[in-house]
């Protein structure tokens, strides 16, 4: 009787161990498959190619701090000018002065100067060509393929050395086949934003691309004093 009980106990232990080992192997397999799927399709971005060093590279091979946003991401985030770029780029700020120009800073590094012809601590480039003054950056976010933001001191790779960083906009290129598109947005205070483009071939070796933008609004404030003064001047 004692021998039968010992054999029964050994049989139960072996069954429990086998079942435990089966569960462990199944769980480990599921984890490995899940990790493989996540690494290959994280956020749907398998590979990001940038030209931060004037050659095409994987963003993981670039030895600098860099943020990248595609044109679709800029559009979905509502980035219409340089001021809105901070919605996607961490550490970036833009301040407007009373002359209508902007002062750009990255990680708090900037040059607070109200002169129109002053060079800032953050350089703005379009297709690797520097824009010398911030007053000329109005409308730079138009028909953009992507934007690359390099943080920290930069050399003269794009033709202008800076202490805060460099922002490089890459415009959409002409296409071999005819393409056209238009986007119309309407918002508060009768804000109307219309953007469109036309692209296609002219000949076998020459293509073209045209883009235009119109952004109008009634404004969100009214000056009653000026209105009354103008009424007095007009009607005596």
C-alpha positions as CSV (number, residue, x, y, z in Angstrom):
1,X,0.0,0.0,0.0
2,X,2.8,2.4,0.9
3,X,4.6,1.6,-2.4
4,X,1.5,2.4,-4.4
5,X,1.1,5.8,-2.7
6,X,4.7,6.7,-3.4
7,X,4.3,5.8,-7.1
8,X,1.1,7.9,-7.2
9,X,2.9,10.9,-5.6
10,X,5.8,10.6,-8.1
11,X,3.4,10.4,-11.0
12,X,1.5,13.5,-9.9
13,X,4.8,15.4,-9.4
14,X,6.0,14.5,-12.9
15,X,2.7,15.6,-14.4
16,X,2.8,18.9,-12.6
17,X,6.4,19.5,-13.7
18,X,5.6,18.7,-17.3
19,X,2.6,21.0,-17.3
20,X,4.7,23.8,-15.8
21,X,7.4,23.3,-18.4
22,X,4.8,23.4,-21.2
23,X,3.3,26.7,-19.9
24,X,6.8,28.2,-19.5
25,X,7.8,27.3,-23.1
26,X,4.5,28.6,-24.5
27,X,4.7,31.9,-22.6
28,X,8.4,32.4,-23.7
29,X,7.4,31.8,-27.3
30,X,4.6,34.4,-27.2
31,X,6.9,36.9,-25.6
32,X,9.6,36.4,-28.3
33,X,7.0,36.8,-31.1
34,X,5.5,39.9,-29.5
35,X,9.0,41.5,-29.1
36,X,9.8,40.7,-32.7
37,X,6.6,42.2,-34.0
38,X,7.0,45.3,-31.9
39,X,10.6,45.9,-33.0
40,X,9.6,45.6,-36.7
41,X,6.5,47.7,-36.6
42,X,6.9,50.2,-33.8
43,X,4.7,53.2,-34.7
44,X,4.8,51.9,-38.3
45,X,8.3,53.4,-38.8
46,X,10.7,50.8,-40.0
47,X,13.4,53.2,-41.1
48,X,13.9,57.0,-41.0
49,X,16.3,58.4,-43.6
50,X,17.7,61.9,-42.9
51,X,20.3,64.1,-44.6
52,X,21.5,66.0,-41.5
53,X,25.1,65.4,-42.6
54,X,24.4,66.1,-46.3
55,X,24.1,62.4,-47.2
56,X,21.3,59.9,-46.7
57,X,21.6,58.1,-43.4
58,X,19.5,56.1,-41.1
59,X,18.6,58.4,-38.2
60,X,20.1,55.8,-35.7
61,X,23.4,56.2,-37.5
62,X,23.6,60.0,-37.0
63,X,25.8,60.8,-34.0
64,X,23.8,63.9,-32.9
65,X,20.5,64.9,-31.2
66,X,18.0,65.2,-34.0
67,X,14.2,65.4,-34.3
68,X,12.4,64.5,-37.5
69,X,8.8,65.2,-38.6
70,X,7.2,64.4,-42.0
71,X,5.0,66.7,-43.9
72,X,1.9,64.7,-42.9
73,X,2.9,65.0,-39.3
74,X,3.2,68.7,-39.7
75,X,-0.2,69.0,-41.3
76,X,-1.9,66.8,-38.7
77,X,-0.4,68.8,-35.9
78,X,-1.6,72.1,-37.4
79,X,1.9,73.5,-38.0
80,X,1.3,76.4,-40.3
81,X,4.4,78.5,-39.6
82,X,7.6,78.5,-37.5
83,X,5.9,79.3,-34.3
84,X,3.8,76.1,-34.4
85,X,6.9,73.9,-34.8
86,X,7.2,73.5,-31.0
87,X,4.2,71.2,-31.1
88,X,6.4,68.5,-32.5
89,X,9.9,69.5,-31.5
90,X,10.8,69.4,-27.9
91,X,12.8,72.3,-26.5
92,X,12.0,74.6,-29.5
93,X,10.4,78.0,-28.8
94,X,9.7,81.0,-31.0
95,X,9.0,84.6,-29.7
96,X,7.7,87.5,-31.8
97,X,9.0,91.0,-31.1
98,X,7.3,94.3,-31.8
99,X,9.0,94.6,-35.2
100,X,7.3,91.5,-36.4
101,X,10.4,89.3,-36.5
102,X,10.9,86.1,-34.6
103,X,13.6,84.9,-32.1
104,X,14.1,81.1,-32.2
105,X,15.6,79.1,-29.4
106,X,16.5,75.5,-28.9
107,X,17.0,74.1,-25.4
108,X,16.9,77.7,-24.1
109,X,19.8,78.9,-26.4
110,X,18.9,81.8,-28.5
111,X,19.9,85.4,-29.4
112,X,17.3,88.0,-28.2
113,X,17.8,90.8,-30.7
114,X,15.0,92.9,-32.3
115,X,17.0,94.0,-35.3
116,X,15.7,92.8,-38.7
117,X,19.2,91.9,-39.9
118,X,20.5,90.1,-36.8
119,X,21.7,86.5,-37.1
120,X,20.1,84.2,-34.6
121,X,21.5,81.3,-32.6
122,X,19.3,78.9,-34.5
123,X,19.8,78.7,-38.3
124,X,16.8,78.0,-40.6
125,X,17.6,76.2,-43.9
126,X,15.5,75.2,-46.9
127,X,16.9,72.3,-48.8
128,X,20.3,72.8,-47.0
129,X,20.4,76.5,-48.1
130,X,20.6,78.9,-45.1
131,X,18.0,81.7,-44.7
132,X,20.1,84.5,-43.2
133,X,17.4,86.4,-41.3
134,X,14.4,85.3,-39.3
135,X,12.2,87.9,-41.1
136,X,12.6,85.8,-44.2
137,X,11.3,82.6,-42.7
138,X,7.6,83.5,-43.1
139,X,6.0,80.9,-45.2
140,X,8.8,78.4,-45.0
141,X,6.4,75.7,-44.0
142,X,4.9,75.2,-47.4
143,X,4.8,72.0,-49.4
144,X,7.3,70.3,-47.1
145,X,8.4,66.7,-47.3
146,X,10.0,66.7,-43.8
147,X,11.8,68.8,-41.3
148,X,15.0,67.9,-39.5
149,X,15.9,69.7,-36.3
150,X,19.5,69.4,-35.1
151,X,20.0,70.4,-31.5
152,X,23.2,71.8,-30.1
153,X,26.1,73.8,-31.6
154,X,26.5,73.2,-35.4
155,X,29.3,74.0,-37.7
156,X,29.2,75.4,-41.2
157,X,27.8,72.2,-42.8
158,X,24.8,74.2,-44.1
159,X,26.8,77.4,-44.6
160,X,26.1,79.0,-41.2
161,X,27.5,78.0,-37.8
162,X,25.2,78.3,-34.8
163,X,25.3,77.7,-31.1
164,X,21.6,76.7,-30.5
165,X,20.9,74.4,-33.4
166,X,19.9,74.1,-37.0
167,X,16.5,73.5,-38.6
168,X,16.5,72.1,-42.2
169,X,13.3,72.0,-44.2
170,X,13.2,69.6,-47.2
171,X,10.7,70.6,-49.8
172,X,8.7,68.2,-51.9
173,X,10.3,67.4,-55.2
174,X,8.8,67.5,-58.7
175,X,7.3,64.2,-59.8
176,X,7.6,62.3,-63.0
177,X,3.8,62.0,-63.4
178,X,1.2,64.7,-63.1
179,X,0.0,65.3,-59.6
180,X,-2.2,68.0,-58.1
181,X,-3.9,68.6,-54.7
182,X,-5.7,71.2,-52.7
183,X,-6.6,71.6,-49.1
184,X,-9.2,74.0,-47.7
185,X,-9.7,74.6,-44.0
186,X,-12.1,76.9,-42.2
187,X,-11.9,78.0,-38.6
188,X,-13.0,80.6,-36.0
189,X,-13.1,84.3,-36.9
190,X,-13.6,83.4,-40.6
191,X,-10.1,81.9,-40.8
192,X,-9.6,80.4,-44.3
193,X,-6.5,78.4,-45.1
194,X,-6.1,77.3,-48.7
195,X,-3.0,75.3,-49.8
196,X,-2.5,73.7,-53.2
197,X,0.2,72.3,-55.5
198,X,0.7,71.1,-59.1
199,X,3.5,68.9,-60.2
200,X,4.5,67.0,-63.3
201,X,6.9,66.6,-66.2
202,X,7.7,69.2,-68.8
203,X,10.0,67.0,-70.8
204,X,11.8,63.7,-70.4
205,X,14.6,65.4,-68.3
206,X,12.7,68.3,-66.8
207,X,10.0,68.3,-64.2
208,X,8.2,71.2,-62.4
209,X,6.3,71.8,-59.1
210,X,4.3,74.8,-58.1
211,X,2.8,75.4,-54.6
212,X,0.7,78.3,-53.3
213,X,-0.9,79.2,-50.0
214,X,-3.5,81.7,-48.8
215,X,-4.2,82.3,-45.1
216,X,-6.7,85.0,-44.1
217,X,-8.6,85.8,-41.0
218,X,-10.8,88.6,-39.5
219,X,-8.7,88.7,-36.3
220,X,-9.8,87.9,-32.8
221,X,-9.8,91.4,-31.4
222,X,-11.5,94.7,-32.2
223,X,-10.4,98.2,-31.1
224,X,-13.5,100.2,-30.3
225,X,-11.5,103.5,-29.6
226,X,-10.0,103.5,-33.1
227,X,-13.3,102.6,-34.7
228,X,-15.0,105.6,-32.9
229,X,-12.2,107.9,-33.9
230,X,-12.4,106.8,-37.6
231,X,-16.2,107.3,-37.5
232,X,-15.7,110.9,-36.2
233,X,-13.1,111.7,-38.9
234,X,-15.3,110.2,-41.6
235,X,-18.7,111.7,-40.6
236,X,-17.4,114.8,-38.8
